[in-house]
Amino acid sequence: MSGFTIQQIVSKTEKSGMTLAKSCNASWSGDYHFTGYEEVIIAAVPDDKLPEVLNMIICHENTIVAHTAGSFGLDIFPPRFRHTGVFYPLQTFSDNRKIEFRDLPLFLEASDSFSAETLKHLAESIGGKVHFVNAEHRRFIHIAAVFVCNFVNHMLTAGKQLTTKAGFQFEVMEPLINETILKALEKGPENSQTGPAYRFDKGTINKHIDLLSFSPEFQDVYKEITRSIMRFYKTGNDDQF
């Protein structure tokens, strides 16, 4: 990162922590007691572990302590921290996936102007697009991310299972997936909908529901999403399925 040096990676697991530390020429530690004057400490941990980790951190009073959670605000920090912030990247992260940070939206919040300027500089140093938002708006962004990422991925998983049941590899869906996403980004998703629910094609919908009889769970998902589409576009009576 331009202008910043990663000094230390702290984690409970030594093996993965050492690997990450080596990748950025930093040291590793399992101790949450910071004895130097670190400019910024970023707590990038699962949301349910965040309160525990923040309570274990001991650092210089002038150090900025920030978390990366979309669903928490500044009120989660112990009162002993003078400078706090939120550094929330709007992206999905997985092992062995290299992420491009240039133009990545970064949603920031800070307890004071010093913390705000430092976190802004940090975000811009990796090429991110900075947005300062309060906790309520960031929570809505986080929910939106669940819909466009986690829920979409789950639908793709269901699609893959059904494609396999038809005797094909999932790759056969790639052109459709690409066009669906590109069209949604170009025209807006609300202007890109097609399919039997949008057309209120009752015959096709009933055939699909019957075909999914092998999986009550798939049937329930299909019915609920179909009803939701019909309600949104007002294409028919959604209590018929």
C-alpha positions in Angstrom: 0.0 0.0 0.0 1.4 3.4 -1.0 2.5 5.2 2.1 1.6 2.5 4.5 3.5 -0.5 5.8 1.9 -3.6 7.3 3.9 -4.3 10.4 2.1 -7.2 12.0 -0.6 -9.8 11.4 -2.3 -11.0 14.6 -4.4 -14.2 14.5 -5.2 -17.2 16.7 -4.1 -19.7 14.0 -0.3 -19.6 13.5 -0.1 -21.4 10.2 -2.5 -19.2 8.2 -1.3 -16.1 10.1 2.3 -16.8 9.2 1.4 -17.4 5.6 -0.4 -14.1 5.4 2.3 -12.2 7.2 5.0 -13.6 4.9 3.0 -12.5 1.9 3.1 -8.8 3.0 6.6 -8.9 4.7 5.1 -8.5 8.1 5.6 -10.3 11.4 3.0 -12.6 13.0 1.8 -12.7 16.6 -1.0 -14.4 18.5 -0.9 -11.6 21.1 -3.5 -8.8 20.9 -1.3 -6.6 23.0 0.4 -4.0 20.7 3.5 -2.5 22.3 4.5 -0.1 19.5 2.8 3.0 18.0 0.8 1.5 15.2 -1.0 4.1 13.2 -4.0 1.9 12.4 -5.2 -1.5 13.6 -7.8 -3.1 11.4 -9.9 -5.9 13.1 -10.9 -8.0 10.1 -12.7 -10.9 11.8 -16.1 -12.6 11.5 -18.9 -10.4 12.9 -19.7 -12.7 15.7 -16.1 -12.6 16.9 -15.7 -8.9 16.7 -16.7 -7.9 20.3 -14.4 -10.5 21.7 -11.4 -9.4 19.6 -11.9 -5.7 20.2 -12.0 -6.4 24.0 -8.6 -8.2 23.7 -6.8 -5.4 21.9 -4.4 -3.3 23.9 -2.7 -0.4 22.1 -1.3 3.1 22.2 -4.0 5.7 22.9 -3.3 7.5 19.6 -3.7 4.4 17.5 -6.8 4.2 15.3 -8.7 0.9 15.8 -11.1 0.1 12.9 -13.3 -2.9 12.0 -14.5 -4.1 8.6 -18.0 -5.2 9.5 -20.9 -3.9 7.5 -23.4 -4.6 10.2 -21.8 -2.9 13.2 -21.2 0.8 14.0 -18.8 2.7 16.2 -20.8 1.8 19.3 -19.2 -1.7 19.4 -15.8 -0.3 20.4 -14.8 -0.4 24.1 -14.8 3.2 25.5 -11.0 3.1 26.2 -10.3 3.6 22.5 -9.9 7.3 21.6 -9.8 6.9 17.8 -12.1 4.4 16.1 -13.5 3.8 12.7 -15.2 1.5 10.2 -13.3 0.3 7.0 -15.9 -1.7 5.2 -15.0 -3.0 1.6 -18.0 -3.8 -0.5 -16.6 -7.1 -1.9 -16.6 -10.8 -1.3 -13.4 -12.5 -0.2 -12.4 -16.1 -0.5 -9.1 -18.0 -0.2 -6.9 -18.2 -3.3 -8.9 -15.4 -5.0 -6.9 -12.2 -5.9 -9.1 -9.1 -5.6 -8.6 -5.9 -7.5 -9.0 -3.0 -5.1 -8.9 -0.2 -7.7 -12.3 1.5 -7.7 -13.5 -0.8 -5.0 -16.2 0.9 -2.9 -15.0 1.4 0.7 -17.6 2.6 3.2 -16.0 4.5 6.0 -17.1 5.9 9.4 -14.9 7.6 12.0 -15.1 8.9 15.5 -13.2 12.1 14.8 -11.6 14.1 11.9 -8.1 12.6 12.6 -9.4 9.1 12.2 -11.5 10.0 9.2 -8.6 11.6 7.3 -6.2 8.7 8.1 -8.7 6.0 7.0 -9.6 8.0 3.9 -5.9 8.2 3.0 -5.5 4.5 3.6 -8.5 3.7 1.4 -7.3 5.9 -1.4 -3.8 4.5 -1.2 -5.1 1.1 -2.4 -7.2 2.7 -5.1 -10.5 2.5 -3.4 -13.5 4.8 -3.9 -14.3 6.4 -0.6 -17.8 6.8 0.8 -18.5 8.2 4.3 -21.7 6.7 5.6 -23.4 6.3 9.0 -24.1 3.0 10.6 -27.7 2.8 9.5 -27.0 3.4 5.8 -24.1 1.0 5.9 -26.3 -1.7 7.3 -28.7 -1.3 4.3 -25.6 -1.5 2.0 -24.7 -4.7 3.8 -28.2 -6.2 3.4 -28.1 -5.2 -0.3 -24.8 -7.0 -0.6 -26.4 -10.2 0.9 -29.1 -10.0 -1.9 -26.7 -9.4 -4.8 -23.9 -11.7 -3.7 -24.9 -14.4 -1.2 -28.5 -14.9 -2.4 -27.4 -14.9 -6.0 -24.7 -17.4 -5.3 -27.2 -19.7 -3.6 -29.5 -19.4 -6.7 -26.6 -20.3 -8.9 -25.9 -23.3 -6.7 -29.5 -24.4 -7.1 -29.2 -23.8 -10.9 -26.1 -25.9 -11.0 -27.8 -28.8 -9.2 -30.7 -28.7 -11.7 -28.4 -28.4 -14.7 -26.5 -31.5 -13.4 -29.9 -33.3 -13.0 -30.5 -32.5 -16.7 -27.2 -34.2 -17.6 -25.2 -31.1 -18.4 -22.2 -29.3 -17.0 -22.8 -26.0 -15.3 -20.7 -24.2 -18.0 -23.7 -24.4 -20.3 -25.3 -21.7 -18.2 -22.3 -19.3 -18.5 -23.6 -17.2 -21.5 -27.0 -16.8 -19.8 -25.4 -15.8 -16.5 -23.1 -13.3 -18.2 -25.9 -11.7 -20.2 -28.1 -11.5 -17.1 -25.5 -9.6 -15.0 -24.4 -7.4 -17.9 -27.9 -6.4 -18.8 -28.8 -5.7 -15.2 -25.8 -3.4 -14.9 -26.4 -1.6 -18.2 -30.2 -1.3 -18.1 -31.0 -1.7 -14.4 -32.2 -5.0 -12.9 -35.7 -3.7 -12.6 -35.8 -3.1 -16.4 -34.2 -6.5 -17.3 -36.6 -9.1 -15.9 -37.9 -11.8 -18.2 -39.4 -15.3 -17.7 -42.7 -17.0 -16.8 -43.4 -15.0 -13.6 -42.9 -11.7 -15.4 -45.2 -12.9 -18.2 -47.6 -14.5 -15.8 -47.3 -17.7 -17.8 -49.3 -19.8 -15.4 -49.0 -23.0 -17.4 -45.2 -23.0 -17.4 -45.1 -22.0 -13.7 -47.2 -25.0 -12.8 -45.1 -27.4 -14.9 -42.0 -26.1 -13.2 -43.5 -26.6 -9.8 -44.5 -30.2 -10.7 -41.0 -30.9 -12.1 -39.5 -29.8 -8.8 -41.6 -32.3 -6.8 -38.4 -34.2 -6.0 -37.3 -31.3 -3.8 -39.9 -29.5 -1.6 -37.2 -27.0 -0.7 -36.7 -26.1 -4.4 -40.5 -25.9 -4.8 -40.8 -23.5 -1.9 -38.0 -21.2 -3.2 -39.5 -21.3 -6.7 -43.0 -20.4 -5.5 -41.8 -17.6 -3.2 -39.5 -16.0 -5.8 -42.3 -16.3 -8.4 -44.8 -14.6 -6.1 -42.3 -11.9 -5.3 -41.7 -11.2 -9.1 -45.4 -11.1 -9.8 -46.1 -8.7 -6.9 -43.3 -6.4 -8.0 -44.4 -6.2 -11.6 -48.2 -6.7 -10.8 -48.4 -9.4 -13.5 -51.0 -11.6 -11.9 -52.6 -13.1 -8.8 -49.7 -14.4 -6.6 -51.9 -16.6 -4.4 -52.5 -19.2 -7.1 -49.3 -21.1 -6.5 
